[in-house]
Amino acid sequence: MRDLTRGGLASALNEIALGANLGIHIDESLIPVKEDLQGACEILGFDPLYVANEGRFVVILPEQESQKGLEIMRSHSLGKDAGLIGKVTDENSSLVTMQSKIGATRVVDLLSGQQLPRIC
């Protein structure tokens, strides 16, 4: 489990992939991004994968436990938008890759610098 407060989803997944020396492949269309956040990111030129997500986290579970874990998270009012967004793989070790909404696959790099400085 990893908190998404600093560096967002992309940074958390990269830290996990590097630490475990495994690849992580995600599907952009499965990532729950609220419409208002998506709109703000488009206006400001931010990638929502790197935006701080206070109060959010990513969990990696064995595949056979993923549905049960998802049901448990969704049973709480704050977890109703939880979703399965990808899988861990032996391919592309230490890399996070993403299938985009248009079907292309790209590497999701670790953020260098700060996309949005902290104000608190």
C-alpha positions in Angstrom: 0.0 0.0 0.0 1.3 3.5 -0.9 0.0 6.9 -0.1 -0.5 9.2 -3.2 -0.1 12.5 -1.4 3.3 13.4 -2.8 3.9 12.8 -6.5 0.5 11.2 -7.2 -0.2 7.8 -8.6 2.7 7.8 -11.1 5.3 8.4 -8.4 3.8 5.8 -6.0 3.8 3.1 -8.7 7.3 3.9 -9.8 8.6 3.6 -6.2 6.9 0.2 -5.9 8.2 -1.0 -9.3 11.7 0.1 -8.5 11.6 -1.4 -5.0 10.3 -4.7 -6.1 12.2 -4.9 -9.4 9.0 -5.7 -11.2 7.0 -4.1 -13.9 3.6 -2.5 -13.4 1.2 -2.1 -16.3 -1.8 0.1 -15.9 -4.7 1.0 -18.2 -5.5 4.8 -18.4 -9.2 4.2 -19.0 -9.5 2.3 -15.7 -8.0 5.1 -13.5 -10.8 6.9 -11.7 -10.2 10.6 -12.3 -13.1 12.9 -11.5 -14.3 15.0 -14.3 -13.6 18.3 -12.5 -10.0 17.3 -11.8 -9.5 16.2 -15.4 -10.8 19.6 -16.6 -8.6 21.6 -14.2 -5.5 19.5 -15.3 -6.3 20.1 -18.9 -6.6 23.9 -18.4 -3.4 24.1 -16.2 -1.3 21.7 -18.3 -0.9 19.1 -15.5 -0.9 15.3 -15.9 -3.4 13.9 -13.3 -1.1 10.9 -12.8 1.4 13.2 -11.0 -1.0 15.4 -9.0 -1.0 15.0 -5.3 -4.0 12.9 -4.1 -4.4 13.5 -0.4 -6.5 10.9 1.2 -5.9 8.4 -1.6 -3.7 5.3 -1.8 -2.8 2.5 -4.1 -2.8 -1.1 -3.0 -1.2 -4.0 -4.7 -2.6 -7.4 -3.9 -2.1 -10.9 -5.3 -4.3 -11.3 -8.4 -6.5 -14.0 -6.7 -7.3 -11.5 -3.8 -7.9 -8.4 -6.0 -11.7 -8.8 -6.3 -12.2 -9.4 -2.6 -10.0 -6.4 -1.8 -11.9 -4.2 -4.2 -15.2 -5.3 -2.6 -13.9 -4.5 0.8 -12.8 -1.0 -0.3 -16.0 -0.3 -2.1 -18.0 -1.3 1.0 -16.9 1.9 2.7 -18.4 5.2 1.6 -14.9 6.7 1.0 -13.9 3.8 -1.2 -16.9 3.7 -3.6 -14.7 4.9 -6.5 -12.0 2.3 -6.0 -11.0 0.3 -9.0 -8.6 -2.2 -10.5 -6.3 -0.2 -12.8 -3.6 -2.7 -13.8 -1.3 -5.5 -12.9 2.2 -6.4 -11.8 4.3 -8.2 -14.4 7.7 -9.8 -14.8 8.2 -7.8 -18.0 9.8 -4.4 -18.1 11.2 -4.8 -14.6 11.3 -1.6 -12.6 9.2 0.2 -15.1 5.6 1.4 -15.1 3.9 1.3 -18.4 0.4 2.5 -19.3 -2.0 1.7 -22.1 -3.4 5.1 -23.1 -7.1 5.7 -23.9 -6.2 5.7 -27.6 -4.4 2.3 -27.3 -0.8 3.3 -27.3 1.6 2.0 -24.6 4.0 4.5 -23.0 6.4 4.5 -20.0 5.1 6.4 -17.0 8.3 8.0 -15.7 9.1 9.1 -12.2 8.4 12.8 -11.9 11.5 14.9 -11.8 11.1 18.2 -10.1 7.7 19.4 -8.9 4.7 19.6 -11.2 2.8 21.7 -8.6 4.6 23.1 -5.6 3.2 22.4 -2.1 1.6 25.4 -0.5 1.0 24.0 3.0 
